[in-house]
Amino acid sequence: MLNKYPLWKNLLLLVVVTVGAIYSLPNLYPDDHAVQISGSSASIKVDILAVDRAKEALNKAGIAFKSAELLPQLPKSGLIRFADAETQLKAKDVVAAALGKKNFVVALNLAPTTPEWLANLGASPMKLGLDLRGGVHFLMQVDMDTALNKRMTDTVAQIKDRLREEDVRYKRVQKTLESVSISFKTEELQGSASSVLKKEFREFLVETNEEGVDFNVQLTLTDQAKKDIQDYAISQNLTSIRNRVNMLGVAEPVVQRQGATRIVIQIPGIQDAAAAKRVIGRAANLEFRLVDWEHPNFTGSRPPAGSEYLPLKDGGDVLLKKKVIVTGDRVVGAQSNYDENGRPQVNIDLDSRGGRLMHKTTQKHIKDRMAVVFIELTPEEVTEVVEGKKVVKTKMKTTYEVINVATIQSALGNSFRITGLDSPAEASELSLLLRAGALAAPMYFVEERTVGPSLGEENIKAGLSSLVIGFAIVMVFMIAYYKVFGIFANIALTVNLLLLIAIMSLIPGATLSLPGMAGIVLTVGMAVDANVLIFSRIKEELAAGVSNQTAIHGGFDRAFITILDANITTLLVALILFIFGSGPVKGFSVTLSIGIITSMFTAIVGTRALINLFYGGNSQKKLSL
C-alpha cells in the first residue's frame, strides 16, 4: 500500500528512538563537586581507613559532605562529594592536612551522578571540554638539547667499546651536541675506524679529515636522525605524562603533541593547578648500573675512582660504578608478576641495542650485583642576583635513589627479570616506572591557565540558551508555515537532537567543547532544510493536481536526491575540517558531521514514518500543509 511502512520498520524506528533517549538521559544529571584522593605512588593504596580519616577530619571541621566512597573502577582512589564548589575548596585543604601530602595526592574534581541502572547499561554523560567543565591547561617544553646530548653521550660510549673490540687504538674522542670527532695516529687506523663506524652507526654521516699530525674521523648526526631523536623524546615523554595524569583520576584528559618540541596537557574537572603540577611535573629516568664488584667491602667515605655512593630506598648507601649499562630509554616493556616461588618480580624487555649492551656487560659479571637507579628532576626556585637585582629562577634539582639491587644469575639479553622485591605493590610500581616513568628529556612549564568551573557553567548556560532560542524559533516557524506537517518536522527535529546527544555520549574519545555546541546549534538550523524541501515538493505535486497519497510519495522520492547532494557536500567540508583542523575546529566538525547524519535519518525516515501513520492509506483525508 502506498505510504505505509511495514511493522518491522516502525518497530525499528521505535527502538532507535528509545535507545537514543536512554543514552542521552545521563546528560540531565549534573556532576557533583568532589575531592579525589589518590596515592602519591603505586605502592600507597587508598583504603577505607584513609577515607574514614578524611571523613573524621571533615566532621571535626564542620564541613558537610554528600558521600564518601572508594571508587570501584579505581581501587586505589577515594572520592568525597560535596554540594557546591565553595565547600569543595574548603574540604580539599582539610583532607590534605589530615592525610598528609607526602603519601597522598588530594585534588579537586567533578564526579558524575548518573543513576546506577543507566551506568549498568553503559550510559554516561558527554565528556565536556576545558571551556565547559573548567580545569587546567599546561604547555610544556621538552629540552631537546638534553635529549641530543644524552644520545651523543651514549654514542661516544658505544664508539669507544666498538673500537676496543676491533683493536683500533684512538688518541682522543671529542663530542659536541650533534657530532663526535675521533683522532688517530695513523691513516691506517683512521681507515679501519671509518670502515667499522660506517657499518655500525648508520644514523651518522661519517667523514675523514686531517688536522696537523692527527687523522680524524668525524661523525655528524643526519637531519633525519635528529628528527628521530626528537620524535622519540616527545613520544616517550607523552607516555610518561599520560601515566602521571592518570594518577589524578580524572576523565578524558588531553595529552598531545604541539609542534616539534612541546606537549599540551588539558585536564577538565581539575581546578587545583598546584596538585596537577606536582604530579605532572615530575621528571624521572632510570639507570641500570653495576654494584662495585672490585671493592665489595669498601667502607671509606671517599669512593674509589669510577665509583660513587648512592642512597638506597630503604636507607643507607650502596657503592655503584659510575658507568651506566643502559637507561630506562631502552625499556620497551615491563610487567609485574610472580616467580616460581610466588614472590613478586618484574619482567623487563629492552630494545635491540639495549639488549646487546646488557648481554655484553652481564656475561662478564655473573654473581655480581646490579642496581636500578631512579633519577628524579624536581623544579626548585633559586634566588640569584642579576645586575644588582634579586631574580627568582627555576632550576632542576637532581636526586638519585637506588630502588632495587639484585644478583646477576646468568647473562642477560633483551628479556630478563628483576627479583628480590619486597611486595607486589613495589613490583607494580617498578614496572610502571620502567614502562613509562623514564623521560627521554626533561621538560618545564612554559604556559599555565586555569579555567574556573563558574566560567564553564556560564559557557554551558550561554550555549544552552542559544540552542533553546534557535530551537524555539525553528519550531514556531515550522508550525506556523506548515501546520500539521510542521509538527511532524518538529518531532523529527527533537529526535534528531536526542540522537546527536546520545551518539556524542557513546563515542569514547568525543569531548564536547564550546565550538562543538556551536555545531549543534548550526545542526538545529540545518536539520529542517530537508523537511522544507520535501514539503515544498509535496505542495508542487498537489498544485499539479495529483492525489494526496501520490503527492506525499512523490515529494519524498523526488526531493531525496537534492537532500542527499546538499548534505554530502556539507559532510565533506566537515570531514576536511576534522582532518586538517585542530582542537576547537575538530570539535565543531565532529558535532556537525554527526548532526548531518542524524538529521538526514530523522528528516527522511522519521518524518515520513509520522506522515505515513497519520495520512497513509487514506486518500480522502485533507493534507494540513
N, C-alpha and C positions, 0 to 999 in steps of 0.2 A: 504494500500500500504506500502511496506517495506521502512523504513527510512523516514517516513513522520509523522510530528506531526499534530494533529488536530488544527483547527484555534484557539480554545479556549486556548489551551496550549501555542501557540505562543503569543497570546494577554496577557495571564497571565505573561509570561516572560517579555514582554514589560512593563507591569505595575510595576513589581518588580524592573526592572532597572530604570524606571522613578522615582519611589518613592525613590530609593537609591540615585539617582542623586540629587533630591530636598533636601533630608535631610542631604546630605554631603556638599551641597553648602555653608552653613554658615561658614564652616571652611576656605573658601577663603577670608573672611573679617577679617582683623586683629583688635585686640582690640585697643581702644583709651586710652591714659594715662589720668587719671581723678582724681579729688578731690571729695571725698564723704563727705557730710555734714549731720550729724545726731544729734538729741537732746541728751543731756547728761543724761536725764531721760525721763520717759514715758509722763510726764506732759508738756514737752517742745516740741513744734511742729515746724518743719521746714516748713515755708510757703514761698510764693512767695516774701514776703518782705525781708526775710533773704537771699534768693538767689539774690535779687536785690542789697542788701547791699554788698554782696560778689562781684557781677559784678562791682559795682561802685568802690570798693577798687582795683580791678584788673585793671580797666581802668585808675585810678589815678596812679597806679604803672607802667603803660605802658606794662602790660603783656597781650598778645593776647590769646584769648581762642576761641575754635571752637563753643561751645554752652553751655548753662546753662539751667537746667530744674529741675522740681520736678518729682521724679520717680513715675509713676503710680502704680507700684507693691509695692512700699514702700511709703505710703502717708506722712510719717514724715521724708523723706530723700530727699536731693537735690544732683545734680550731675553736675559738670562742667568739660567739656572735653578740652584736650589740644593736641597740635600737637606732642610733644615729652616729654621725661622724664625730661629733664633739665628744661623746662618751668613749668612742673607739680610741681617739687620740690620748685621752687621759689614761685609759686602761693599758695602752701599749707600754707606757713608762712604768706603770706599776708591775706589770707582768715581767718586763725585762729586769727590773730590780729584784724581783722575787726569785727568778730562775738563774740569774747571773748571765752576763754577756759572754763569758768565756766558753760555756758549754752549749748555749742555745742561741739561735737566731730568732728574734721576735720582730715580725714585720706586719705592717698594715695590709689588709687585703679586702676583697669583696667576695662573699660566699653565696652561691646560688640557693634559692629556696624552692626549687622545683619539687612538687609532690612526689612521694615515693612511687606511686603507681605509674606516673609518667616516666620517671627515671628508669623504672624496670623495663619500660618499652623502648628505652634508648633515646627518649626525647630530652632535649636540653635547649636552653635559650641560645639565641645567636651570640657569637663572640663579638664583643664590642671593642673597637679600636681605642687608641690612646685618647683621641679627641672626644670620644663619647663617654668612656668609662673613667677617665683620669688615670694617672700613673706617672712613670718616669721615663725619660728618654736620655740615652747616653750615646755619645760618639767617641770612639776610642781609636787612638792612633797606634799602629803597630810599628815598632822600631825596626825598620828593615836593615839599617846599618848593622845592628847587633846580629840579626839573622845571617847576613852575609859574613860577618866576622866569625860567627860560630862555625859556619860551613868551611871557611878558609882555614880556621884553626884545625878542624877535623881533617881537612885535606892535607895540611902540612904533616900531621902525624902519620897519615896513610902513605904519603910520598916517602918519608924517611924509612918507614918499615919496608916498603916495597924495594927501595934502592938497597937496603941492607940485605934483603933476601937475594937480590941479584948480584950482591958483592960489588956494587958500583959505589965507590967512595966519593963523597962530595965534601967541599970545603965549608960551605955555609948555605943556609936557607933563609931567605928574607920574604916577608909577607906584607901585602897591602890589602886594602878592602876587597879588591877584585882580581888580584894576581899574586903569583908566587914565583920567586926567582931563585934558582939553584946554581951555585958556582962550582966548577970543576977545574982540576989542574991541567988536564989534557983534553985534546979534541976527541980522542978515542972514548974517554969516559963520558964526554958530552954526548957523543953519538949513541952510546949504549943507553944512557939515561933517556934520551929523546925517544928512542925506539920503544922502551918499556912504558914511558909515561903516555905516549900517544895511544898505545893499546889499552891501558888501564883507565885513563882519565879522559874520556871522550867528551865530557862536558866543557873541557878547556881547549883553547887554541894554543897549541904547543909550538914555540918558535925557538930558534937558537941564535945567539949573537956572541960577540967577543967584546970584552971590556978590559983593556990593559993586558995583563997576563992571565986573566980569567976567561974560561969558556963557560958561558951561561946558557941555561935552559929556562925560558920564560913561559909560564902557564897563565893564560888570561881567560877568565870566565866569558863564555859566549853570551850574547844578548838573550838567547833562548834559555840558557842555564840560569841566568839572573832572574828571568821571569818565572822559571820553575821554582826557584828558591822562595821567591815572594809568594807565589801561589800556594806552596806547601806551608809557609808560615801562616798565611791567612787561614787556610783550611784547618790546620792543627789548632790554631787559636779559636776558630769558630767552634770546633768540637768541645774544647775545654770550657769556653764561655757558656755554651748551651748547658753543660752539666752543672755549672755554677748557678745559672739562672734557675734550673730545675730545683735547686735546694730551697728556693723561695716558695715553692709550691703554688705558683700562680698559673692561671690558664692562658694558653695561647700567647706566650711571649714571642717577640720578633727578634731574632738574632740573624743578621745578614750582612754580607759584604757590601761596602760602599766604595767604589773606585778601586784603586790599586793597593792602598795601604790602610784602609780604615774599616771599622766594624761598627754597625749601628745596632743598638740594643733598645728595644721598647718593651716595657713591662706594664701592661694595663692592670689596673686594680691595686697597684702599689703606690702609696703616697709618701712612703718613707725612703727618700733618696739615700740617706746615710746607711740604712740597713742593706739596701741593694748594693751600694758601692763596697761595703765591707766584704760581701760575698763575691761580687763580680771582679773586684779589683785585685784579687789575689793572683799574683804572677808566680808560677811554680814550674820547676823542672825536676828531672830525676837523673841520677848518675849511678852506674854500676862501677864499683872500684874494688880492688883487692885490699884485704887487710895486710899490713906489712908483715910478710912471711919471713923477712930477713932479720927482724928484731922482735920475735914473739913475746919476749919477756921484758921489753924495754919499759922503764918506769921513769925515765928522766923528764924534766919539764921542757927541755928543748928537743923537739923531734929531730930524727936523723934527716939528712939531705934527701929530698924526693918524697918525703912523707909529711903528714900533718895530723894533729889531733882534731877530731870532730865529735860533737856531743851525741850520745845515744838518746833515743827517745825516752827510755825508762830511767835515765840518769847515768852519770859517769861519762867517760870518753873512750874512744877507740882510735888506735893508730892506723891510718889508712895511707896507701900510696896515692900520690897526687895525680898520677896518670889515670885517665878515665878510660875504661874499657869501651862502653857505649853509653849514650844518654837516652833519656826517655823518648827522644825524637824517633829512635829506631824501633820502638814498640808499635806493632800494628794490631795486636790483640792481647787481651788479658782477661782471664775468667777465674773466679774463686770457686773451689770445690773441696773435696776431701781426699786424702790419700788412702792407701790400702788399710791403714790402721785407724781410720776415722778421724784423723787430725786435719785441721784446715791447711790448705795450700793454695798457691796461685799459679796457674799455668800461663806461661809467657810465650808470645810469638813475636820474633823480630823480623825485620825486612832482610833481604839477601845480604846486604853489606854488613848490617848489624850481626847477622848470624855468623859471617866469616870472622869478624873481629872477636866475637865471643868464643868461637871454637878455638881460634888461634891462641887466645890467652888461657882459657881454662884447661886445654890439654897439657899445658906446661905446669899447671898449679892444682892438680888433683890432690885432695886432702887439705889444701889451703882454704882460707875463708874468703868469701866475697860479701860485700856490703851494698845495700841500696840506700843511696843518699837522697833525701828530699831537700830541694833548694827552693826557698821562697823569697820573692822580692816584694817588699811592702813599702808603700809610699810613706815618706817621712818629711814633715815640714822642718826646714832648717832656715834660721835667720842669718843672713850674710850682710856685710857692709859693702855697698857698691857706691863709689863716688861720694862717700860720706853719709849715705842714707841706708837705713836698715831695710832690707828687702827679704821677704819670706819666699823661699823657693821650695819646690817639692822634689825630693831626691829619693831614689830607690835604695832601701836598705836590704842587704842580702843576708839571710840566715840559713844555716846548714843543720840538718838533723838526720842521723842515721836511723832509719825506720826498721831495718832488718839486717841481720848478719847470719849467714848460713855457710855450711861447709860444702865445698865442691866435691861431689861424689864421683863424677865422671866428666869427660869432655862434653861441653855444651855446644849446641848449634843454634839453629833458628828457633827451636822449641825446647823449653826446659821448664822446670818448676821450682818455686821457692817454698821451702817448708820451714818448720820451726816457729810458726806464728802462734801467738797466744790464744787467739779466739777466731771464730768465724767472722765476727764484726771487723777485726783487724785485717783478715784476708780480703773481705769485701772492700774495705777502704783502700787497701794497697792495690787491688785490681783496678779500682776506679781511677786512682792516681796514675797508674801505669797506662791505662787505656785512654784517658782524656785529660789528666792533670798537667801534662807537660806542655808548656808553651814553647813554641819554636822561636819566639822572640817576645821580649817584654812589651807591654802596652801601657798607655797612660790616657787619662780622660782629657779630651780637648773641648767637649761641649756637654752641658748637663741642663736638662729642662724638666720641670715638674708641672704636670697638668693636674690641677686640683679636681676632686670629684664634683665640686659645685659647678665648675666650668663645664665639665662633661654633662651634668644634668641640664644645664642651660642649653647646651647644644642639642641634646635629645628633645627638650621641650620645643626648641625652635624648629627642629626637623619635623617633629610630630605635628606641630601647628601648621606648617606649610603643607604637609601631607593631608591633614584633615580638611583644610580650606580648599586645596585643589580637588580633593575627592568630592567634597560637598558641591562645589561649583559644577563639576562634570556631571554629577548625578542629577542636579536640578535641571541643567540644560537638556540632558537626555530625556527626562520625563516630560519636560515642557514641550519639546520638539517632536519626540517620537511616541509619547503616550505609553501604552502598554508595552510596546516593543522597547521603549526606553527603560522600563522597569526590568525587563529581561536582561538588557545590556548592563544595568547597574548590578544585578545579581551576579552576572558573569564577572564584572569588574571586581566585586568583593571577593569572589572565589579566586580570581587571579592574584589579588594581594595576599590572600591566605596561602596559596600555593607557593608564591615567591618567598614569603617568610619561612614557610616550612622547609623549603629546599635550602635556603641560607642557613637554617638551623641544623640541617642534616649534614651539610658538607663539612668535613673535618677541618680543612685549612681555611675556610671562609671567615673573614672578620669584617664586620660592618663598621665603616667609618663615616664621617660626615659627607664626603663625596659619594659614598655608597647610598646614603639616604637621598642625596640629590638624584641619583639614578632611579631610586624607587618612585620619587615624585614625578620624574620625567616619564616613567613607565605608566603611571596612572593616566597621564595626559595622552600617551600614545595608544593605550590599550583599547580605547573606544574607537580609534580610527577604523579598525576592521569592521566594527558594527555599523559605523556611519556609512562605509562603502556598501555593505550588504543591504542596509535599509534603503539607501538611495536607489540601489539597483532594483529592489522589490517594488519601490514606487514607480520606477520606469516601466517595469513589466505590467503593473496594474494599469498604468496610463495607456499601454499598448492594447488593452482590452482582454488580456488573458485571465484565466480563473485565479482565485486566491491561492489554491494549492500549487498551481503551476508557477505563479509569481514568486512564492516562497522558495520553491525548488530552484527556479532559475536564478533568483537573487543570490542564493548561496553558491551555486555552482559557477556562475559567470563572474562573481567578484573574487573567487578563490585565487585565480592566477595573479590578479593585481595585488591582493593582500600578500601573497607569497613573495612576489618580486620586491615589494616595498620593505617587508620585514627582513628578507635575506640581505639586502644591501645595508640596512642598519646593523644587522648582526655581524656582517663582515667588518664594518667600521669598529664595532665594539671589540671584536677579536684582534684587530690591528692595534687598538689602544692597549689591550691586555698584553700583547706580545712586546710592543715597543715602549709602553709606558712603565711607570714605576710608582710604588706607594699609592697615593690618592687616586691617580689615574686608573690604576688597576682595580681599585675598589669600586670606582664608578662603572668601569666596563663590565665587571662581574655581575653587579645588580642589574645593569641594563640588559646584558645578554640573557640572564635568567628571566627577566621581565618580558622580553620579546617572545621567548619560547612559551612561557605560561600564558601570555595574552593571546597568542595565536590559538592555543588549545582551547581556552575558555571562550574566546570570541567566535570561533568557527564551530567547535564541537559543543561547548556548553550552552551557548545561546540557542543553537539550533535544537538542542535537546529540549529546552524550555518551550520554544515556539512549537515544536512537534507535539509536546504534551498538551499544550493549550489549544492549538489550532489544527493539529494534524488529523487528517481524515474527515474533517468537517468543512465541506466546500460552501456551506450556506452561511457560516459564521463570518461576520464582517470584521475585517482587519482594523485594529486600532493603531494606525500608523500615521 
